[in-house]
Amino acid sequence: MTQLAPVITIDGPTASGKGTVAHRVASALGFSVLDSGALYRLTALSILNQQIDPDDANAVAGAAQVLQVEFHQNGVRLAGQEVSELIRQEQVGNLASRIAPNPALRAALLDRQRAFRRFPGLVADGRDMGTIVFPDAKLKIFLVASAEARAQRRCNQLIEKGISANLADLLRDMRERDARDTRRAVAPLVPAQGAHTVDSSNLTIDQTVQAILDLWRASF
């Protein structure tokens, strides 16, 4: 039997810190990283650019199949254009959440996500990494934080980038996206079987990373 590279999955709601934590855990272990949310955001940006109807499931899936994506150390390019900041805009994130339940889209991106699995290992963050994409992962993390804590973090991030932000609006959007993600019929946001829940509401990034590294070492 062919041995597969070990995987750590980090699933959780928007702005729970999955991306930052995943990169730091991967760096500590020498693993590669999969930001699955970026693929959905890239699809959202692509259909915005092409003026594709988000409710046209086949057209959205078709756009995903031909994405010209290039991940690099500091971000990602779409069709040769640097889009690392563009895909983090609230408009793109909200559209990504809206199209994510599309079964044809999820099928189109599944093989692309699994292709990131290679030695010495992978840290994959998203919404369904432990439930759908890598159900055999060595360690599954469900990273959570209160909606209030996550909205405040997002607000701080935007202000640091010189972007105006309204905390009340961000909190409302956060709760709406949580509802969509947890209630959708296809691959809803739920803890994977055997997942360890880590609540980062009152933890620093370093403390959250250490908690996951401790769980990883305890898994052997």
JOJOZI-V297242 format. One line per field, one symbol per residue. psi: psi as a letter, one per 40 degrees, with the letter a starting at -180 (. if undefined). burial: + if it has 24 or more other C-alpha atoms within 12 Angstrom, else -. A space follows every 10 residues. Layout:
BEGIN
psi=???
burial=???
END
This chain:
BEGIN
psi=hhhiiihhhh iiiifeeddd ddddddddef iiihgddddd ddddddddde fhhdegdddd dddddehghh hideaiihfe hhedddeeid dddddddded ehdddddded ddddeehiie ihhhiadfdd dddgeeidhh hhhiiidddd dddddddddd eehiihdddd dddddddddd ddeidhfihi hiheihhhhe dfiidddddd dddddddee.
burial=-----+++++ ++++++++++ ++++++--+- ++++++++++ ++++++++-- ---+--+-++ +++++-+-+- +---++++-- --++++++++ -+++++++++ ++--++++++ -+++-++--- ++++++++++ +++++-++++ ++++++++++ +++++-+--- ---------+ +-+++-++-+ ++----++++ ++--++++++ ----+--++- +++--+----
END
